[in-house]
Amino acid sequence: MSNETIKPPDTRGPTGPIPVATFAAGIISLLLAVGGVFAVQYLYAAGNRALSPDCRERLTIQVPGEDPKLQEGGAGVCHIVDAMHSDLQTALLWTGVGIGIAAAVTGFGMYKRLTTKRMRSHSIAGAVLGMQAVLFGAVFAWFRSGDTLIFARNFLKFSVLEGSMDGFIRGAKNTLILAFAGEIGGIIIGLLLALLALSARRVVRAPARGYVNFFRGTPLIWQLSFFYFMLRLGFGLDVSSFQAAILVFCLNTGAYAAEVFRAGIQSVERGQTEAARSLGMSYLQSMGYVIVPQAVRRVIPPLMNEFVILIKDTSLIVVLGLTADELDIFSFSRQWFSDSRNATVFLATAAAYLVVTLPLIRLVNYVEKRMRSGLVGVSG
């Protein structure tokens, strides 16, 4: 009998009241623990509640000859801190943790005794959600046991972001210009290098492999510095930091794109090349008319992944001197931090990068799925 209870269920089958209740408990626990934090923060900020005496005292500025006053943005910081330590927040947090523990114990405890896949699915989902609520509750409780006012004053003082929107938009535009230019140039360079690297002649392959190994084996930050100063000081060229960065991003991306194209070309069946050559095509003709068009379909997803990575790598341009109109997202945030002396700007920087990259990541996943389904359809 015990062996039958641990056998994998054979059918999806119906669910039951206990697995459904476990699943619901997991959802509720996560809503109370995580959602409760944001809900209480909103209530305190929107309700404009009175500030706690301790927070008000610590954020009050004493100016000789003037009445004491709360520092700029202090009210918002106090609302955040007071909400974290409020009785409502504590009740929601520990209620969510308690329900999460119950969901985890119930879900994991009865998992093997359930007889259908749907029951097991609901049971394990509720248990996992409950564990997530417990983990979040433990981390948040540990965090607020410290001096949250110091953290909130330095990282959650959102008043310092006033007037920064135009700078972030300009930085996002420059970031995308750098990334698009680097990606397009890198694709052209990478395709040429891949064709050379696949040559049967060693004297043709060696320079291409040397190029790829050099740019893949040295840090991008070194490449930016070296080529910028080489162009400016070594060759005396009047190039801006922005122009030099675009050149380096093209050269660097070309090395990685070359490996992507090489793998894509080699993934095409060898019989395709032999068939093209048997028709009288040269090596370059067979590559241009037969192999590369098929390989391009397969390398689109990894090339798009490289583009997302390049967007983040553009932040390394900070090592070069930039004019105000050339600042990317990270360079602008560093400048804003120097003016405000508050690290909240770096949270805004992360949000700005996510606004740019998350849609692209979704697009990469979508294209990869379509490419995979298309390849399956062709081969099968």
C-alpha positions in Angstrom: 0.0 0.0 0.0 2.8 2.4 0.8 4.4 1.7 -2.6 1.2 2.7 -4.3 1.0 6.0 -2.5 4.4 7.2 -3.8 3.9 6.1 -7.4 3.7 9.0 -9.9 0.0 9.7 -10.9 -0.9 8.4 -14.3 -3.5 11.0 -15.3 -4.0 14.7 -14.8 -7.3 14.1 -13.1 -9.4 16.4 -10.9 -8.1 18.4 -8.0 -9.4 18.4 -4.4 -10.4 20.9 -1.7 -7.2 20.5 0.3 -4.7 21.0 -2.6 -6.8 24.0 -3.8 -6.8 25.5 -0.2 -3.0 25.0 0.0 -2.6 26.8 -3.3 -4.8 29.6 -2.2 -3.0 29.8 1.1 0.3 30.2 -0.7 -1.0 33.0 -2.8 -2.5 34.8 0.2 0.7 34.4 2.2 2.7 36.1 -0.6 0.2 38.9 -1.0 0.2 39.6 2.7 4.0 39.5 3.1 5.1 41.2 -0.1 2.0 43.1 -1.2 1.5 44.3 2.4 4.8 46.2 2.3 3.8 48.2 -0.8 0.2 48.7 0.4 1.3 50.1 3.8 3.9 52.3 2.1 1.2 53.7 -0.2 -1.1 54.3 2.8 1.5 56.2 4.7 2.6 58.3 1.7 -0.8 59.1 0.3 -2.3 59.7 3.8 0.4 62.2 4.7 0.4 60.9 8.3 2.2 62.6 11.1 5.8 61.8 11.4 7.2 59.9 14.3 9.1 62.1 16.8 12.3 60.1 16.5 12.4 60.3 12.7 11.6 64.0 12.7 14.3 64.7 15.3 17.0 62.9 13.3 16.1 64.6 10.1 15.8 68.1 11.5 18.4 70.6 10.5 19.7 73.1 13.1 20.7 76.4 11.3 22.2 79.1 13.5 19.8 82.1 13.7 16.9 80.2 12.2 14.2 77.9 13.5 14.9 74.2 13.2 13.5 72.7 10.0 13.1 69.3 8.4 15.6 68.6 5.7 14.4 68.6 2.1 12.7 65.3 1.3 12.7 64.3 5.0 8.9 63.8 5.2 9.0 61.2 2.4 11.9 59.4 4.1 10.0 59.4 7.5 6.9 58.0 5.8 8.9 55.1 4.4 10.6 54.3 7.8 7.4 54.7 9.9 5.5 52.5 7.5 8.2 49.8 7.8 7.9 49.7 11.6 4.1 50.2 11.8 1.8 47.8 13.7 -0.1 47.3 10.5 3.0 46.3 8.6 4.1 43.9 11.4 0.7 42.3 11.5 0.5 41.8 7.7 4.1 40.5 7.6 3.8 37.9 10.3 0.3 36.8 9.2 1.7 36.1 5.8 4.7 34.2 7.2 2.4 32.1 9.4 0.1 31.2 6.5 3.1 30.5 4.3 4.5 28.1 6.9 1.2 26.3 7.0 1.0 26.1 3.2 4.5 24.8 2.9 4.1 22.1 5.6 0.7 21.0 4.2 1.8 21.1 0.6 5.1 19.2 1.0 3.6 16.9 3.6 0.8 15.5 1.6 2.4 15.7 -1.8 3.3 11.9 -2.1 -0.2 10.9 -1.0 -2.1 12.7 -3.7 -3.4 10.7 -6.6 -3.7 13.1 -9.5 -1.3 15.4 -11.2 -3.6 18.4 -10.7 -3.7 17.8 -7.0 0.1 17.5 -6.8 0.5 20.6 -9.0 -1.8 22.7 -6.7 -0.1 21.3 -3.6 3.5 21.9 -4.6 2.6 25.4 -6.0 1.0 26.4 -2.7 4.0 25.1 -0.8 6.5 26.9 -3.0 4.6 30.2 -2.7 4.4 29.8 1.0 8.2 29.3 1.2 8.7 32.4 -0.8 6.5 34.4 1.6 8.5 32.9 4.6 11.8 33.8 3.0 10.7 37.3 2.1 9.4 37.8 5.7 12.6 36.6 7.2 14.7 38.9 5.0 12.5 41.9 5.6 12.4 41.4 9.3 16.2 41.2 9.4 16.4 44.4 7.3 14.1 46.5 9.4 15.8 45.3 12.6 18.7 47.6 11.6 18.8 51.4 11.3 16.4 51.7 8.4 16.5 55.5 8.6 20.1 55.6 7.3 19.2 53.4 4.4 16.0 55.3 3.5 17.8 58.6 3.7 20.6 57.5 1.3 18.7 55.2 -1.1 15.0 56.0 -0.9 15.0 59.8 -0.9 13.1 60.2 -4.1 12.9 64.0 -3.9 16.5 64.1 -5.2 15.3 62.8 -8.6 13.2 65.9 -9.3 14.4 67.4 -12.6 16.4 64.3 -13.7 13.9 62.9 -16.2 15.3 64.8 -19.2 18.8 63.6 -18.3 17.7 60.0 -18.1 15.9 60.2 -21.4 18.9 61.7 -23.1 21.1 59.0 -21.5 18.8 56.3 -22.7 18.9 57.7 -26.2 22.8 57.8 -26.2 22.9 54.3 -24.7 20.7 52.9 -27.5 22.8 54.8 -30.1 26.0 53.2 -28.8 24.4 49.8 -28.6 22.8 49.9 -32.1 25.9 51.3 -33.8 28.1 48.7 -32.0 25.8 45.8 -32.8 25.4 46.7 -36.5 29.1 47.2 -37.0 29.8 44.1 -35.0 27.5 42.0 -37.1 29.2 43.1 -40.3 32.7 42.5 -38.8 31.6 39.2 -37.2 30.2 37.7 -40.4 33.4 38.5 -42.3 35.5 37.0 -39.6 33.3 33.9 -39.4 33.8 33.3 -43.1 37.6 33.7 -42.8 37.7 31.5 -39.7 36.0 28.7 -41.5 38.4 28.8 -44.4 40.3 25.6 -45.2 43.6 27.7 -45.5 45.4 28.2 -42.2 46.9 31.6 -43.4 43.3 32.8 -43.8 42.1 31.4 -40.5 44.9 32.5 -38.3 44.4 36.3 -38.5 40.6 35.9 -37.9 41.3 33.6 -34.9 43.9 36.0 -33.5 41.4 38.9 -33.8 38.6 37.0 -32.0 40.9 35.7 -29.3 42.3 39.2 -28.7 39.0 41.0 -28.3 37.4 38.2 -26.3 40.5 37.8 -24.1 41.0 41.4 -23.0 38.6 43.5 -20.9 36.2 45.8 -22.7 37.1 48.6 -20.3 40.8 48.2 -21.3 39.9 48.3 -25.0 37.9 51.5 -24.5 40.8 53.2 -22.8 43.6 51.9 -25.1 41.9 52.6 -28.4 40.7 56.0 -27.3 44.2 57.2 -26.2 45.8 55.4 -29.2 43.6 57.3 -31.6 44.0 60.6 -29.8 47.6 60.5 -28.7 49.2 57.8 -30.9 47.6 58.9 -34.3 46.7 62.5 -33.4 43.1 62.0 -34.6 40.5 64.5 -33.3 37.9 61.9 -32.3 35.4 62.3 -29.5 35.0 59.8 -26.7 31.6 58.9 -28.1 33.0 58.1 -31.6 35.9 56.1 -30.1 33.4 54.1 -28.0 31.3 53.3 -31.0 34.4 52.0 -32.8 35.5 49.8 -29.8 32.0 48.4 -29.4 31.9 47.5 -33.1 35.3 45.8 -32.8 34.4 44.0 -29.6 31.0 42.9 -30.7 32.5 41.7 -33.9 34.6 39.1 -32.1 31.6 37.7 -30.3 29.4 37.8 -33.3 32.0 35.9 -35.3 31.7 33.0 -32.9 27.9 33.1 -33.1 28.0 33.1 -36.9 30.7 30.4 -37.0 28.5 28.1 -34.8 25.4 29.0 -36.9 27.2 28.2 -40.2 28.6 25.0 -38.9 25.1 23.9 -37.7 23.9 23.9 -41.3 24.2 20.3 -42.7 27.4 19.7 -44.6 25.4 18.3 -47.5 24.1 21.8 -48.2 27.7 23.0 -48.9 28.5 19.9 -51.0 25.3 20.3 -53.0 26.1 24.0 -53.7 29.7 23.2 -54.7 28.5 20.4 -57.0 26.4 23.0 -58.9 29.5 24.8 -59.7 29.4 27.5 -57.0 32.6 28.8 -55.5 33.2 28.8 -51.7 32.0 32.4 -51.3 29.0 31.8 -53.6 27.9 28.8 -51.7 28.2 30.7 -48.4 26.4 33.8 -49.7 23.5 32.0 -51.5 23.0 28.8 -49.5 24.7 28.5 -46.1 24.6 32.1 -44.7 20.9 32.7 -45.3 20.1 29.5 -43.4 22.6 30.3 -40.7 21.2 33.8 -40.2 17.8 32.3 -39.1 19.6 30.4 -36.4 21.8 33.1 -35.1 19.2 35.8 -34.7 18.3 34.9 -31.0 22.0 34.8 -29.8 22.8 38.0 -31.6 19.8 39.7 -29.9 21.1 38.4 -26.6 24.5 40.0 -27.4 22.7 43.2 -28.1 21.1 43.2 -24.7 24.5 42.5 -23.1 26.0 45.4 -25.2 23.4 47.8 -23.8 24.6 47.1 -20.3 28.3 47.2 -21.4 27.9 50.7 -22.8 28.0 51.9 -19.1 31.8 51.3 -19.3 32.1 54.5 -21.4 32.2 56.2 -18.1 36.0 55.7 -18.1 36.2 58.3 -20.9 35.5 62.0 -20.7 32.0 62.8 -22.1 30.3 66.0 -22.9 26.8 66.7 -21.4 25.1 65.7 -24.6 27.0 62.4 -24.9 26.3 61.0 -21.4 24.7 57.6 -21.3 22.4 56.4 -18.5 25.2 55.4 -16.1 27.4 58.4 -16.8 24.5 60.7 -16.2 23.6 59.0 -13.0 27.2 59.3 -11.7 27.0 63.0 -12.5 23.7 63.4 -10.8 25.0 61.5 -7.7 28.0 63.9 -7.6 25.6 66.8 -7.5 23.0 65.3 -5.0 25.3 63.1 -2.9 22.5 60.7 -2.6 22.5 57.1 -3.9 18.7 57.1 -4.7 19.8 58.0 -8.2 21.3 54.6 -8.7 17.9 52.9 -8.1 16.5 55.2 -10.8 19.5 54.1 -13.0 18.5 50.4 -12.5 14.9 51.3 -13.4 16.1 53.1 -16.5 18.1 50.1 -17.7 15.2 47.8 -17.0 12.9 50.0 -19.1 15.2 49.6 -22.0 16.3 45.9 -21.6 13.2 44.1 -20.4 11.2 44.6 -23.6 14.2 43.5 -25.6 14.6 40.4 -23.4 10.9 39.6 -24.0 11.5 40.1 -27.7 14.5 37.8 -27.6 12.5 35.0 -25.9 9.7 35.4 -28.4 12.0 35.3 -31.4 13.9 32.4 -30.0 10.6 30.5 -29.5 9.5 31.3 -33.0 12.9 30.3 -34.5 12.9 27.0 -32.6 9.4 26.2 -33.7 10.3 27.1 -37.3 13.4 24.9 -37.2 11.4 22.0 -35.8 8.9 22.4 -38.6 11.5 22.4 -41.3 13.4 19.4 -39.9 10.4 17.4 -39.0 
